[in-house]
């Protein structure tokens, strides 16, 4: 979890499907086309593909664009 926080500060993280680097503000992986989840409350991208709630605030997740 510490690694995720570090990458969040940098504004980049890894796609949970293909492990390619994605931009945190873009809910789409350009390498594999996967639509990623983001938190509707704190507006962070969540890379856990099984998550249904935000790990930071517990709010529901949404797939794709804002």
C-alpha positions as CSV (number, residue, x, y, z in Angstrom):
1,X,0.0,0.0,0.0
2,X,2.9,2.4,0.6
3,X,4.0,1.9,-3.0
4,X,0.5,2.9,-4.2
5,X,0.6,6.1,-2.2
6,X,4.0,7.0,-3.6
7,X,2.9,6.5,-7.2
8,X,-0.3,8.5,-6.5
9,X,1.8,11.5,-5.5
10,X,3.8,11.2,-8.7
11,X,0.5,11.2,-10.6
12,X,1.1,7.8,-12.3
13,X,0.3,4.2,-11.5
14,X,0.1,0.8,-13.1
15,X,-2.9,-0.7,-15.0
16,X,-4.1,-3.8,-13.0
17,X,-4.7,-5.6,-16.3
18,X,-1.6,-5.2,-18.3
19,X,0.9,-3.6,-15.8
20,X,1.6,-0.6,-18.1
21,X,1.9,2.8,-16.6
22,X,-1.2,5.0,-16.8
23,X,-1.8,8.6,-16.0
24,X,-3.8,8.9,-12.7
25,X,-6.1,11.6,-14.1
26,X,-7.1,9.4,-17.1
27,X,-9.5,6.5,-16.3
28,X,-8.4,4.6,-19.4
29,X,-5.3,2.4,-20.1
30,X,-4.0,3.4,-23.5
31,X,-2.0,0.2,-23.7
32,X,-4.8,-2.4,-23.3
33,X,-7.9,-0.2,-23.5
34,X,-9.1,-1.2,-20.0
35,X,-11.6,1.2,-18.3
36,X,-10.4,1.9,-14.8
37,X,-12.3,2.8,-11.7
38,X,-12.2,6.1,-9.8
39,X,-13.6,7.4,-6.6
40,X,-16.6,9.8,-7.0
41,X,-15.8,11.4,-3.7
42,X,-12.1,12.1,-3.6
43,X,-11.5,11.7,-7.4
44,X,-8.6,9.3,-7.2
45,X,-8.0,6.4,-9.6
46,X,-8.3,3.0,-7.9
47,X,-6.2,0.3,-9.6
48,X,-7.6,-2.6,-7.6
49,X,-9.9,-4.3,-10.3
50,X,-12.0,-6.1,-7.7
51,X,-12.7,-3.0,-5.5
52,X,-16.2,-1.6,-5.3
53,X,-15.5,1.1,-2.7
54,X,-12.6,3.7,-2.4
55,X,-9.8,2.5,-0.2
56,X,-9.3,6.1,1.0
57,X,-12.8,7.2,1.9
58,X,-15.1,4.3,1.3
59,X,-17.3,6.0,-1.3
60,X,-18.6,4.0,-4.3
61,X,-16.4,3.6,-7.3
62,X,-17.4,4.5,-10.9
63,X,-15.9,3.1,-14.1
64,X,-14.5,5.3,-16.8
65,X,-14.7,9.1,-17.4
66,X,-15.9,11.6,-14.9
